[in-house]
Each structure stands twice: as C-alpha cells, then as structure tokens.
C-alpha cells in the first residue's frame, strides 16, 4: 500500500463536502423520522472517519491545510438531530 496522493486526498475532502450537504438537507417528505436520523447519523460517522484518516505511519494525519470548519459544524448539527 502506498500513501494517498494529493489528488486522492482532494477527492476524499470533496466527498466530505457531500456529507456536509446531506446533513444540512431537511427531512425529506417520504422519510420517516427514523430514516432521516439514520441518514444524518451515517453522514456524521462518515465525516468522523474521514477526519481521522492517517498516513501509513498510522500517526500522522493526511490532512494539511484543509479547513474543517464546515465539517465540524455539520457533525455538531447532525448529532443534535439523532442524539
């Protein structure tokens, strides 16, 4: 296994943005409360996993100068929905 490339890291960060968006989407009219909370929880967990990604040394974060402000806010908001 090799270290993630800059392009791979950028793609992961973009995917995190998709989860931020999903957390911010209101309950869809066809969703039950349980389905909505489950959708939000899955996206919060996805963000927490992504944020914890490490290099092969299992100590150093893959993240460098990325801003996690929106991700952190989405995690907090999402947890208020399902906790």
MMTF fields as JSON, N, C-alpha, C and O atoms, coordinates in Angstrom:
{
  "mmtfVersion": "1.0.0",
  "mmtfProducer": "UNKNOWN",
  "numBonds": 331,
  "numAtoms": 332,
  "numGroups": 83,
  "numChains": 1,
  "numModels": 1,
  "chainsPerModel": [1],
  "groupsPerChain": [83],
  "chainIdList": ["A"],
  "bondAtomList": [4, 2, 8, 6, 12, 10, 16, 14, 20, 18, 24, 22, 28, 26, 32, 30, 36, 34, 40, 38, 44, 42, 48, 46, 52, 50, 56, 54, 60, 58, 64, 62, 68, 66, 72, 70, 76, 74, 80, 78, 84, 82, 88, 86, 92, 90, 96, 94, 100, 98, 104, 102, 108, 106, 112, 110, 116, 114, 120, 118, 124, 122, 128, 126, 132, 130, 136, 134, 140, 138, 144, 142, 148, 146, 152, 150, 156, 154, 160, 158, 164, 162, 168, 166, 172, 170, 176, 174, 180, 178, 184, 182, 188, 186, 192, 190, 196, 194, 200, 198, 204, 202, 208, 206, 212, 210, 216, 214, 220, 218, 224, 222, 228, 226, 232, 230, 236, 234, 240, 238, 244, 242, 248, 246, 252, 250, 256, 254, 260, 258, 264, 262, 268, 266, 272, 270, 276, 274, 280, 278, 284, 282, 288, 286, 292, 290, 296, 294, 300, 298, 304, 302, 308, 306, 312, 310, 316, 314, 320, 318, 324, 322, 328, 326],
  "bondOrderList": [1, 1, 1, 1, 1, 1, 1, 1, 1, 1, 1, 1, 1, 1, 1, 1, 1, 1, 1, 1, 1, 1, 1, 1, 1, 1, 1, 1, 1, 1, 1, 1, 1, 1, 1, 1, 1, 1, 1, 1, 1, 1, 1, 1, 1, 1, 1, 1, 1, 1, 1, 1, 1, 1, 1, 1, 1, 1, 1, 1, 1, 1, 1, 1, 1, 1, 1, 1, 1, 1, 1, 1, 1, 1, 1, 1, 1, 1, 1, 1, 1, 1],
  "groupList": [{"groupName": "UNK", "atomNameList": ["N", "CA", "C", "O"], "elementList": ["N", "C", "C", "O"], "formalChargeList": [0, 0, 0, 0], "bondAtomList": [1, 0, 2, 1, 3, 2], "bondOrderList": [1, 1, 2], "singleLetterCode": "X", "chemCompType": "L-PEPTIDE LINKING"}],
  "groupTypeList": [0, 0, 0, 0, 0, 0, 0, 0, 0, 0, 0, 0, 0, 0, 0, 0, 0, 0, 0, 0, 0, 0, 0, 0, 0, 0, 0, 0, 0, 0, 0, 0, 0, 0, 0, 0, 0, 0, 0, 0, 0, 0, 0, 0, 0, 0, 0, 0, 0, 0, 0, 0, 0, 0, 0, 0, 0, 0, 0, 0, 0, 0, 0, 0, 0, 0, 0, 0, 0, 0, 0, 0, 0, 0, 0, 0, 0, 0, 0, 0, 0, 0, 0],
  "groupIdList": [1, 2, 3, 4, 5, 6, 7, 8, 9, 10, 11, 12, 13, 14, 15, 16, 17, 18, 19, 20, 21, 22, 23, 24, 25, 26, 27, 28, 29, 30, 31, 32, 33, 34, 35, 36, 37, 38, 39, 40, 41, 42, 43, 44, 45, 46, 47, 48, 49, 50, 51, 52, 53, 54, 55, 56, 57, 58, 59, 60, 61, 62, 63, 64, 65, 66, 67, 68, 69, 70, 71, 72, 73, 74, 75, 76, 77, 78, 79, 80, 81, 82, 83],
  "secStructList": [7, 7, 7, 7, 7, 2, 2, 2, 2, 2, 2, 2, 2, 2, 2, 2, 2, 2, 2, 2, 2, 2, 2, 2, 1, 7, 7, 7, 6, 6, 7, 7, 2, 2, 2, 2, 2, 2, 2, 2, 2, 2, 2, 2, 2, 2, 2, 2, 2, 2, 2, 6, 7, 5, 7, 6, 6, 1, 1, 1, 5, 1, 7, 1, 1, 7, 7, 7, 2, 2, 2, 2, 2, 2, 2, 2, 2, 2, 2, 2, 2, 2, 7],
  "xCoordList": [0.851, 0.0, 0.894, 1.947, 0.458, 1.211, 0.433, -0.769, 1.15, 0.489, -0.528, -0.362, -1.56, -2.547, -1.895, -1.074, -2.284, -1.757, -2.52, -3.567, -1.995, -2.668, -4.04, -5.001, -4.144, -5.446, -6.427, -7.613, -5.945, -6.823, -7.321, -8.491, -6.441, -6.829, -7.857, -8.819, -7.659, -8.628, -9.989, -11.021, -9.999, -11.264, -11.962, -13.186, -11.202, -11.782, -12.406, -13.497, -11.709, -12.227, -13.499, -14.424, -13.547, -14.764, -15.92, -17.043, -15.648, -16.684, -17.188, -18.37, -16.299, -16.712, -17.71, -18.662, -17.49, -18.421, -19.808, -20.808, -19.87, -21.174, -21.905, -23.12, -21.164, -21.786, -22.244, -23.288, -21.468, -21.874, -23.211, -24.119, -23.315, -24.562, -25.723, -26.803, -25.515, -26.587, -27.074, -28.272, -26.177, -26.57, -27.447, -28.362, -27.163, -27.925, -29.264, -30.064, -29.515, -30.778, -31.868, -31.704, -32.967, -34.088, -34.669, -34.406, -35.441, -36.116, -36.943, -37.743, -36.739, -37.477, -38.892, -39.111, -39.849, -41.254, -41.56, -42.492, -40.816, -41.062, -40.317, -40.568, -39.399, -38.615, -39.376, -40.061, -39.242, -39.74, -38.709, -37.596, -39.07, -38.111, -36.892, -35.756, -37.137, -36.037, -35.115, -33.895, -35.666, -34.847, -34.011, -32.838, -34.627, -33.92, -32.758, -31.635, -33.036, -31.988, -30.877, -29.702, -31.232, -30.236, -29.369, -28.155, -29.987, -29.235, -28.246, -27.084, -28.715, -27.833, -26.707, -25.549, -27.034, -26.025, -24.96, -23.771, -25.36, -24.387, -23.425, -22.226, -23.949, -23.091, -22.179, -21.034, -22.659, -21.806, -20.662, -19.502, -21.005, -19.978, -18.964, -17.768, -19.439, -18.551, -17.56, -16.368, -18.044, -17.166, -16.147, -14.982, -16.581, -15.656, -14.557, -13.402, -14.908, -13.914, -12.932, -11.717, -13.47, -12.613, -11.655, -10.468, -12.163, -11.324, -10.179, -9.133, -10.371, -9.366, -8.347, -7.455, -8.454, -7.528, -6.075, -5.716, -5.262, -3.837, -2.999, -3.48, -1.755, -0.792, -0.428, -0.902, 0.403, 0.777, 1.453, 1.442, 2.04, 2.675, 1.645, 1.996, 0.371, -0.768, -0.766, -1.48, 0.031, 0.126, -0.152, -0.882, 0.427, 0.35, -0.931, -1.249, -1.655, -2.874, -2.549, -1.489, -3.467, -3.287, -3.595, -3.243, -4.249, -4.705, -3.598, -2.806, -3.567, -2.543, -3.204, -3.368, -3.585, -4.133, -5.642, -6.2, -6.309, -7.758, -8.488, -8.093, -9.548, -10.372, -11.501, -12.256, -11.6, -12.641, -13.786, -14.588, -13.871, -14.918, -16.307, -17.124, -16.589, -17.914, -18.163, -19.278, -17.13, -17.27, -17.573, -18.481, -16.826, -17.057, -18.457, -19.128, -18.898, -20.245, -21.314, -22.317, -21.101, -22.072, -22.146, -23.232, -21.019, -21.003, -21.793, -22.603, -21.565, -22.289, -23.788, -24.605, -24.138, -25.556, -26.206, -27.333, -25.496, -26.03, -26.284, -27.313, -25.359, -25.532, -26.739, -27.389, -27.035, -28.22, -29.492, -30.507, -29.446, -30.629, -30.892, -32.036, -29.845, -30.091, -29.758, -30.039, -29.184, -28.894, -30.031, -29.955],
  "yCoordList": [-1.177, 0.0, 1.237, 1.265, 2.236, 3.492, 4.614, 4.507, 5.688, 6.874, 7.396, 7.229, 8.016, 8.634, 9.807, 10.536, 9.964, 11.077, 12.346, 12.301, 13.461, 14.748, 14.724, 15.241, 14.128, 14.033, 13.16, 13.482, 12.062, 11.193, 11.91, 11.796, 12.638, 13.392, 14.456, 14.667, 15.126, 16.137, 15.497, 16.084, 14.31, 13.617, 13.222, 13.311, 12.789, 12.436, 13.67, 13.601, 14.792, 16.025, 16.474, 16.978, 16.292, 16.611, 15.731, 16.208, 14.456, 13.537, 13.967, 13.814, 14.498, 15.004, 16.148, 16.268, 16.975, 18.073, 17.567, 18.193, 16.431, 15.831, 15.428, 15.596, 14.896, 14.515, 15.737, 15.708, 16.802, 18.055, 18.512, 18.902, 18.458, 18.867, 17.985, 18.492, 16.672, 15.741, 15.999, 15.904, 16.318, 16.594, 17.841, 17.931, 18.796, 20.038, 19.951, 20.884, 18.833, 18.664, 18.309, 17.405, 19.025, 18.769, 17.378, 16.752, 16.924, 15.641, 15.663, 16.572, 14.652, 14.554, 14.083, 13.328, 14.52, 14.236, 12.745, 12.339, 11.935, 10.491, 9.751, 8.566, 10.429, 9.788, 9.751, 10.704, 8.643, 8.607, 9.332, 9.6, 9.642, 10.271, 9.364, 9.838, 8.063, 7.109, 7.081, 7.043, 7.1, 7.094, 8.364, 8.317, 9.493, 10.773, 10.776, 11.138, 10.371, 10.343, 9.373, 9.652, 8.241, 7.274, 7.852, 7.65, 8.569, 9.205, 10.222, 10.263, 11.028, 12.032, 11.348, 11.752, 10.325, 9.621, 8.996, 9.088, 8.368, 7.768, 8.816, 8.562, 9.996, 11.051, 11.646, 11.989, 11.775, 12.235, 11.239, 11.629, 9.959, 8.936, 8.953, 8.771, 9.17, 9.265, 10.417, 10.262, 11.549, 12.698, 12.425, 12.803, 11.778, 11.473, 10.511, 10.656, 9.543, 8.604, 9.339, 9.184, 10.137, 10.881, 11.799, 11.869, 12.484, 13.428, 12.716, 13.317, 11.465, 10.708, 9.992, 9.32, 10.118, 9.411, 9.744, 10.898, 8.71, 8.84, 8.351, 7.627, 8.759, 8.249, 6.818, 6.315, 6.178, 4.791, 4.592, 3.487, 5.647, 5.519, 5.396, 5.171, 5.547, 5.441, 6.48, 6.332, 7.523, 8.584, 9.95, 10.759, 10.2, 11.497, 11.608, 10.722, 12.691, 12.944, 13.156, 13.682, 12.745, 13.02, 14.474, 14.98, 15.136, 16.497, 17.496, 17.33, 18.536, 19.565, 20.907, 21.296, 21.616, 22.965, 23.036, 24.131, 21.893, 21.896, 22.496, 22.307, 23.214, 23.794, 22.82, 22.388, 22.49, 21.586, 22.325, 21.707, 23.62, 24.411, 23.903, 23.67, 23.726, 23.261, 21.822, 21.472, 21.0, 19.604, 19.53, 18.811, 20.259, 20.261, 20.758, 20.195, 21.805, 22.345, 21.325, 21.178, 20.621, 19.615, 18.458, 17.944, 18.048, 16.968, 17.377, 16.598, 18.575, 19.06, 19.142, 18.681, 19.727, 19.868, 18.5, 18.273, 17.601, 16.276, 15.505, 14.845, 15.587, 14.868, 15.397, 14.643, 16.676, 17.23, 16.623, 16.549, 16.191, 15.607, 14.185, 13.828, 13.385, 11.976, 11.568, 10.432, 12.431, 12.028, 12.374, 12.106],
  "zCoordList": [0.0, 0.0, 0.0, 0.638, -0.715, -0.794, -0.121, 0.125, 0.168, 0.721, -0.291, -1.499, 0.211, -0.676, -1.403, -0.844, -2.657, -3.441, -3.102, -2.456, -3.536, -3.347, -3.995, -3.427, -5.179, -5.863, -5.093, -5.014, -4.527, -3.74, -2.488, -2.125, -1.842, -0.649, -1.009, -0.27, -2.138, -2.589, -2.857, -2.533, -3.442, -3.723, -2.427, -2.33, -1.439, -0.14, 0.507, 1.075, 0.416, 1.005, 0.294, 0.93, -1.024, -1.789, -1.332, -1.169, -1.127, -0.636, 0.739, 1.047, 1.556, 2.863, 2.694, 3.466, 1.693, 1.415, 1.071, 1.423, 0.382, 0.063, 1.334, 1.439, 2.299, 3.571, 4.356, 5.006, 4.295, 4.944, 4.366, 5.1, 3.056, 2.387, 2.821, 3.123, 2.857, 3.245, 4.659, 4.928, 5.552, 6.937, 6.989, 7.807, 6.116, 6.089, 5.378, 5.443, 4.696, 3.973, 4.98, 5.8, 4.903, 5.809, 5.559, 4.532, 6.496, 6.368, 5.097, 4.871, 4.276, 3.016, 3.308, 4.254, 2.508, 2.817, 2.866, 3.56, 2.163, 2.157, 3.261, 3.481, 3.963, 5.018, 6.336, 6.707, 7.023, 8.4, 9.266, 8.813, 10.486, 11.4, 11.59, 11.617, 11.722, 11.929, 10.709, 10.867, 9.512, 8.293, 8.181, 7.812, 8.502, 8.444, 9.434, 9.083, 10.67, 11.685, 11.291, 11.531, 10.689, 10.251, 9.131, 9.12, 8.191, 7.099, 7.661, 7.258, 8.582, 9.191, 9.955, 9.846, 10.72, 11.515, 10.618, 10.923, 9.528, 8.602, 8.065, 7.947, 7.74, 7.199, 8.269, 7.975, 9.49, 10.593, 10.81, 10.94, 10.846, 11.042, 9.899, 10.125, 8.681, 7.521, 7.708, 7.443, 8.156, 8.374, 9.475, 9.356, 10.528, 11.621, 11.167, 11.567, 10.344, 9.81, 8.906, 9.033, 7.995, 7.064, 7.823, 7.503, 8.805, 9.547, 10.275, 10.521, 10.611, 11.353, 10.457, 10.974, 9.145, 8.247, 8.566, 8.798, 8.57, 8.864, 7.689, 6.817, 7.688, 6.722, 7.123, 8.141, 6.33, 6.598, 7.946, 8.489, 8.488, 9.812, 10.934, 12.092, 10.571, 11.491, 12.606, 13.598, 12.445, 13.435, 12.816, 13.387, 11.659, 11.009, 10.19, 9.398, 10.386, 9.62, 8.146, 7.807, 7.271, 5.84, 5.529, 4.463, 6.458, 6.217, 6.508, 7.435, 5.69, 5.867, 6.135, 7.292, 5.083, 5.265, 5.05, 4.979, 4.945, 4.715, 5.914, 7.064, 5.616, 6.675, 7.021, 6.149, 8.287, 8.752, 9.436, 10.135, 9.246, 9.898, 9.538, 10.429, 8.259, 7.819, 8.269, 8.654, 8.218, 8.636, 10.13, 10.547, 10.922, 12.377, 12.71, 13.575, 12.031, 12.271, 11.884, 12.583, 10.773, 10.335, 11.322, 11.592, 11.854, 12.842, 14.083, 14.587, 14.571, 15.754, 15.468, 16.265, 14.335, 13.97, 13.778, 14.218, 13.126, 12.871, 14.157, 14.295, 15.09, 16.356, 17.137, 17.862, 16.992, 17.664, 17.098, 17.79, 15.851, 15.216, 15.722, 16.006, 15.832, 16.152, 17.578, 17.96, 18.361, 19.749, 20.675, 21.874]
}
